[in-house]
Structure formats: C-alpha cells, structure tokens
Amino acid sequence: MEEYKIIRRPIITEKGTILKDENNQVVFEVALGANKSEIRKAVEKLFKVSVLAVRTQNYNGKRKRMGRTLGRRRNWKKAIVTLKEGSRVNFFEGV
C-alpha cells in the first residue's frame, strides 16, 4: 500500500497529547487492511523518524438512528506509534 493511504490522519485528543508528552507516542487513524510493519514503514518514510513499536486497535462502527432509519458509522483502526528518543512528529507547532 501507498504511505498516504496507510496513514489517514493524526488523532489529536487529550489522551493523545499526554501520550506524546510523557511516552513519546503518536496516535494515527490508519487503513483497516494495514498491518504493523506497513504502518511502521509508512511513519518512518513520511515523517523521517525512527519507530520503536506499533500497537493497533480495531473499532467497530456504532449504530446510529436518523429518524426512522437505522444507519451505521464506519469501522476504523487506530495505531499508537512509539518513537525513539529524540524523534518528534510536529503537527501543530506554533499554532
């Protein structure tokens, strides 16, 4: 897979910023079919950092009701990437 298709977007939450500050970890939404080695290679190539470990979590989409009809959100996958000391991924520096 192409790197830009594997890494969909960074997940910027309160928990994610705590992980970034304390453990040097970054959180991404990734493609459902991506495995840990593909995620590692994509992060290293896109952001030019060294990766120690990758943890993944699969999320099932919730059912949502819109009036009478039932809908469903999409399934998605989250990756928590641990970076080596001294490596940083800067998303919103100076904002």
NULO-26675 format. One record per residue: residue number from 1; residue in three letters; y negated, z negated, x negated of N, C-alpha, C, CB in turn. Coordinates in steps of 0.05 Angstrom, whole numbers, always signed. Each point is the difference from the previous one (the first is absolute). Glycine has a CB too. Example, Ala and Ser with C-alpha at 12.3 -4.5 7.8 and 13.67 -1.06 7.14 Angstrom:
% residues 2
{site 1, 'ala', {+114, -156, -264}, {-24, +0, +18}, {-24, +0, -18}, {+23, -25, +38}}
{site 2, 'ser', {-44, +39, -31}, {-24, -1, -16}, {-22, -14, +15}, {+13, +43, -24}}
END
This chain:
% residues 95
{site 1, 'met', {+24, +0, -17}, {-24, +0, +17}, {-25, +0, -17}, {+25, -24, +36}}
{site 2, 'glu', {-46, +34, -25}, {-26, +0, -14}, {-12, -28, +1}, {-7, +49, +12}}
{site 3, 'glu', {-8, -56, -33}, {-11, -27, -2}, {-19, -6, +23}, {+4, +3, -49}}
{site 4, 'tyr', {-20, +16, +58}, {-19, -5, +21}, {+14, -3, +27}, {-35, +25, -26}}
{site 5, 'lys', {+59, -15, +29}, {+15, -3, +25}, {+16, -27, -1}, {+3, +50, +5}}
{site 6, 'ile', {+3, -60, -28}, {+14, -26, -2}, {-19, -23, +6}, {+32, +20, -34}}
{site 7, 'ile', {-55, -21, +20}, {-19, -21, +4}, {-20, +9, +21}, {+5, -16, -48}}
{site 8, 'arg', {-3, +4, +72}, {-17, +8, +22}, {-28, -12, -1}, {+41, +6, +28}}
{site 9, 'arg', {-42, -33, -31}, {-26, -14, -1}, {+4, -28, -10}, {-17, +28, +39}}
{site 10, 'pro', {-4, -39, -51}, {+2, -29, -8}, {-4, -17, +25}, {-17, +11, -46}}
{site 11, 'ile', {+30, -34, +46}, {-3, -19, +22}, {-18, -22, -10}, {+46, +11, +20}}
{site 12, 'ile', {-70, -12, -9}, {-20, -20, -9}, {-1, -22, +22}, {-27, +35, -26}}
{site 13, 'thr', {+40, -57, +21}, {+0, -23, +18}, {-6, -25, -16}, {+33, +22, +31}}
{site 14, 'glu', {-36, -44, -17}, {-5, -25, -14}, {+23, -8, -18}, {-28, -15, +39}}
{site 15, 'lys', {+52, +18, -29}, {+24, -6, -16}, {+2, +19, -24}, {+23, -17, +41}}
{site 16, 'gly', {-30, +42, -37}, {+1, +19, -22}, {-19, -6, -22}, {+14, +34, +33}}
{site 17, 'thr', {-38, -43, -26}, {-20, -7, -20}, {+8, -25, -15}, {-35, +21, +27}}
{site 18, 'ile', {+48, -40, -14}, {+11, -24, -13}, {+22, +8, -20}, {-11, -28, +40}}
{site 19, 'leu', {+29, +46, -32}, {+21, +10, -18}, {-12, +14, -24}, {+31, +4, +39}}
{site 20, 'lys', {-52, +11, -35}, {-13, +15, -21}, {-13, -19, -20}, {-8, +38, +31}}
{site 21, 'asp', {-5, -59, -21}, {-14, -18, -18}, {+19, -19, -15}, {-39, +3, +31}}
{site 22, 'glu', {+59, -13, -17}, {+17, -21, -12}, {+24, +12, -15}, {-14, -30, +36}}
{site 23, 'asn', {+27, +51, -25}, {+25, +10, -12}, {-1, +28, -11}, {+22, -29, +32}}
{site 24, 'asn', {-46, +41, -32}, {-4, +27, -10}, {+19, +20, +15}, {-13, -18, -45}}
{site 25, 'gln', {+13, +15, +72}, {+17, +17, +17}, {-19, +16, +19}, {+39, -32, -3}}
{site 26, 'val', {-30, +57, +9}, {-16, +18, +17}, {+19, +8, +23}, {-29, +17, -38}}
{site 27, 'val', {+17, -14, +63}, {+16, +6, +23}, {-8, +28, +10}, {+4, -49, +13}}
{site 28, 'phe', {+17, +66, -7}, {-4, +27, +10}, {+17, +5, +24}, {-11, +15, -46}}
{site 29, 'glu', {+1, +3, +64}, {+18, +12, +20}, {+11, +25, -13}, {-27, -18, +40}}
{site 30, 'val', {+54, +21, -38}, {+14, +22, -14}, {+16, +16, +21}, {+2, -26, -43}}
{site 31, 'ala', {+8, +49, +34}, {+16, +17, +18}, {+26, -14, +6}, {-21, +41, -19}}
{site 32, 'leu', {+32, -37, +43}, {+25, -13, +8}, {+23, +8, -18}, {-17, -1, +47}}
{site 33, 'gly', {+18, +25, -56}, {+23, +9, -16}, {-2, -6, -30}, {+5, +35, +34}}
{site 34, 'ala', {-26, -47, -42}, {-4, -6, -29}, {+16, -24, -9}, {-46, +20, +3}}
{site 35, 'asn', {+58, -18, -26}, {+15, -23, -11}, {-17, -13, -22}, {+45, +22, +10}}
{site 36, 'lys', {-35, -44, -21}, {-16, -16, -19}, {-7, +16, -26}, {+22, -41, +19}}
{site 37, 'ser', {-3, +56, -29}, {-6, +15, -25}, {-21, +22, +5}, {+47, -9, -16}}
{site 38, 'glu', {-47, +22, +39}, {-20, +20, +6}, {-27, -13, +4}, {+34, +28, +22}}
{site 39, 'ile', {-35, -52, -10}, {-25, -14, +4}, {-12, -8, -27}, {+15, -17, +45}}
{site 40, 'arg', {+3, +7, -63}, {-9, -8, -27}, {-12, +23, -15}, {+36, -34, -1}}
{site 41, 'lys', {-22, +57, +1}, {-11, +24, -14}, {-26, +10, +12}, {+47, +12, -12}}
{site 42, 'ala', {-49, -13, +38}, {-25, +9, +13}, {-24, -18, -7}, {+28, +19, +37}}
{site 43, 'val', {-24, -45, -36}, {-22, -18, -7}, {-8, +3, -29}, {+16, -33, +35}}
{site 44, 'glu', {+4, +35, -53}, {-6, +3, -28}, {-16, +26, -6}, {+41, -27, -11}}
{site 45, 'lys', {-33, +48, +25}, {-13, +26, -5}, {-28, +1, +13}, {+45, +22, -2}}
{site 46, 'leu', {-48, -31, +27}, {-26, +1, +14}, {-21, -18, -12}, {+25, +12, +41}}
{site 47, 'phe', {-17, -37, -47}, {-20, -20, -8}, {+0, -6, -30}, {+4, -19, +45}}
{site 48, 'lys', {+15, +32, -60}, {+2, -4, -29}, {+3, -29, -8}, {-27, +42, -6}}
{site 49, 'val', {+46, -56, +18}, {+6, -28, -6}, {+29, -3, -6}, {-38, -15, +30}}
{site 50, 'ser', {+46, -8, -40}, {+28, -6, -5}, {+11, -19, +22}, {-7, +6, -50}}
{site 51, 'val', {+30, +1, +61}, {+11, -15, +23}, {+24, -16, -10}, {-15, +35, +32}}
{site 52, 'leu', {+15, -61, -24}, {+23, -18, -7}, {+21, +2, +22}, {-31, -30, -25}}
{site 53, 'ala', {+24, +27, +50}, {+19, -2, +22}, {-12, +12, +25}, {+21, -41, -21}}
{site 54, 'val', {-3, +49, +39}, {-7, +10, +27}, {+17, -13, +21}, {-15, +45, -20}}
{site 55, 'arg', {+2, -56, +40}, {+14, -11, +23}, {-8, +15, +25}, {+3, -46, -22}}
{site 56, 'thr', {+16, +52, +39}, {-6, +15, +24}, {+8, -15, +25}, {+6, +43, -26}}
{site 57, 'gln', {-20, -37, +48}, {+5, -11, +26}, {-2, +22, +21}, {-17, -46, -15}}
{site 58, 'asn', {+36, +48, +33}, {-1, +19, +22}, {-9, -14, +25}, {+37, +27, -20}}
{site 59, 'tyr', {-55, -14, +35}, {-10, -11, +25}, {+6, +19, +23}, {-37, -23, -25}}
{site 60, 'asn', {+48, +13, +46}, {+5, +16, +24}, {-25, +0, +17}, {+49, -11, -1}}
{site 61, 'gly', {-55, +34, +14}, {-23, +2, +17}, {+3, -16, +25}, {-8, +46, -18}}
{site 62, 'lys', {-14, -59, +27}, {+1, -16, +24}, {-2, +17, +24}, {-20, -38, -24}}
{site 63, 'arg', {+32, +29, +46}, {-3, +14, +26}, {-27, -9, +12}, {+50, +2, +7}}
{site 64, 'lys', {-65, +17, +3}, {-25, -6, +12}, {-2, +13, +27}, {-22, -4, -45}}
{site 65, 'arg', {+10, -9, +64}, {-3, +10, +27}, {-28, +11, +4}, {+35, -33, +17}}
{site 66, 'met', {-37, +57, -6}, {-26, +12, +6}, {+0, +7, +29}, {-6, +19, -47}}
{site 67, 'gly', {-3, -38, +63}, {+2, +4, +29}, {+28, -1, +9}, {-41, +29, -1}}
{site 68, 'arg', {+51, -9, +15}, {+28, +1, +9}, {+19, +9, -22}, {-16, +9, +45}}
{site 69, 'thr', {+7, +6, -64}, {+18, +12, -19}, {+4, -18, -24}, {-15, +45, +14}}
{site 70, 'leu', {+39, -44, -25}, {+6, -14, -24}, {-3, +18, -24}, {+32, -30, +25}}
{site 71, 'gly', {-45, +19, -46}, {-3, +15, -25}, {+12, -16, -22}, {-42, +22, +17}}
{site 72, 'arg', {+41, -10, -41}, {+11, -14, -23}, {-16, +8, -24}, {+46, -1, +20}}
{site 73, 'arg', {-53, -19, -37}, {-13, +5, -25}, {+21, +11, -20}, {-35, -36, +9}}
{site 74, 'arg', {+26, +48, -30}, {+18, +12, -19}, {+12, -21, -19}, {-26, +42, +3}}
{site 75, 'asn', {+50, -36, -13}, {+12, -17, -21}, {-15, +5, -26}, {+46, +0, +23}}
{site 76, 'trp', {-47, -20, -41}, {-13, +3, -25}, {+13, -18, -22}, {-43, +13, +24}}
{site 77, 'lys', {+35, -7, -49}, {+12, -15, -22}, {-22, -10, -18}, {+42, +29, +2}}
{site 78, 'lys', {-39, -53, -12}, {-20, -13, -17}, {+13, -5, -27}, {-23, -21, +39}}
{site 79, 'ala', {+8, +26, -60}, {+9, -6, -28}, {-19, -19, -13}, {+21, +46, -3}}
{site 80, 'ile', {-10, -67, -10}, {-16, -19, -16}, {+7, +6, -29}, {+0, -36, +37}}
{site 81, 'val', {-19, +46, -52}, {+4, +9, -27}, {-12, -21, -20}, {-1, +49, +15}}
{site 82, 'thr', {+18, -59, -33}, {-9, -19, -20}, {-7, +15, -25}, {+30, -36, +19}}
{site 83, 'leu', {-55, +32, -29}, {-10, +14, -23}, {+3, -18, -25}, {-32, +26, +29}}
{site 84, 'lys', {+33, -13, -53}, {+1, -15, -25}, {-27, -13, -5}, {+34, +32, -18}}
{site 85, 'glu', {-35, -52, +1}, {-25, -14, -7}, {-19, +20, -12}, {+25, -43, -8}}
{site 86, 'gly', {-50, +41, +17}, {-21, +18, -10}, {-3, +26, +15}, {+9, -20, -44}}
{site 87, 'ser', {+10, +27, +62}, {-2, +23, +16}, {-13, -7, +27}, {+41, +20, -21}}
{site 88, 'arg', {-59, -2, +30}, {-15, -5, +25}, {-2, +26, +15}, {-25, -38, -21}}
{site 89, 'val', {+26, +36, +47}, {-5, +22, +18}, {-26, -7, +15}, {+50, +13, +5}}
{site 90, 'asn', {-71, +2, -9}, {-26, -7, +12}, {-5, +18, +24}, {-18, -15, -44}}
{site 91, 'phe', {+17, +3, +68}, {-5, +14, +24}, {-30, +0, +8}, {+47, -10, +15}}
{site 92, 'phe', {-58, -15, -12}, {-27, -3, +10}, {-16, -16, -20}, {+17, +3, +48}}
{site 93, 'glu', {-19, +5, -72}, {-16, -14, -20}, {-30, +7, +5}, {+38, +0, -33}}
{site 94, 'gly', {-55, -20, +34}, {-28, +5, +3}, {-9, +4, +29}, {+0, +19, -45}}
{site 95, 'val', {+17, -24, +65}, {-7, +4, +28}, {-12, -25, +10}, {+36, +34, +7}}
END
